[in-house]
Amino acid sequence: MRGTLAGEKVAEQKLAAFERLQPECEASFRFMHEVHRQRRFATLPVAEMVHYLHALWICECKDRILSVSKSSRGLWCNGTEKWLKIKK
């Protein structure tokens, strides 16, 4: 039971961190999408490169915040399986 409470607290903290990061994450994702849609760059200003690298970092932060550790993945999968059975 104690592990579950600790897991819930970590999940709450991760969601709170993501809520703070979400607006910047959405803007960064849109910028990365625009950069990736370009086929070739004749030039890429330094400011745009810095913006792109920052966007990559923000998206990596988002991925780490929303990831599930290997140790709690089993608990998460079990909970998801139970939820799916209830939904059916």
C-alpha positions, -999 to +999 in steps of 0.1 A: +000+000+000+028+024+008+043+019-026+010+028-042+008+060-022+043+070-031+035+062-068+004+084-066+024+112-051+050+109-079+023+108-105+007+140-091+041+157-090+047+147-126+013+160-138+019+193-119+053+197-136+038+189-170+010+214-165+037+241-159+057+230-190+027+223-213+024+258-230+061+259-238+060+222-248+032+229-273+050+259-288+082+239-290+065+210-307+049+232-333+083+249-340+100+215-343+073+203-367+078+234-389+116+229-389+112+192-398+088+200-426+116+220-444+134+199-470+166+219-472+181+250-455+200+274-476+209+291-443+198+286-407+203+316-385+220+310-351+189+322-333+167+296-351+192+269-343+192+278-306+154+279-307+154+244-323+178+229-298+158+244-269+126+229-284+143+195-285+153+199-249+118+209-238+103+179-256+129+156-240+119+171-206+082+163-214+091+127-223+110+122-191+082+138-170+055+117-185+075+084-186+068+055-164+098+039-147+105+002-152+098-005-115+063+009-117+055-002-152+042-035-139+018-018-115+007+005-142+001-023-167-019-043-141-040-013-134-046-006-171-056-043-176-081-041-148-095-008-162-099-023-197-118-053-183-141-030-164-147-009-196-157-040-216 
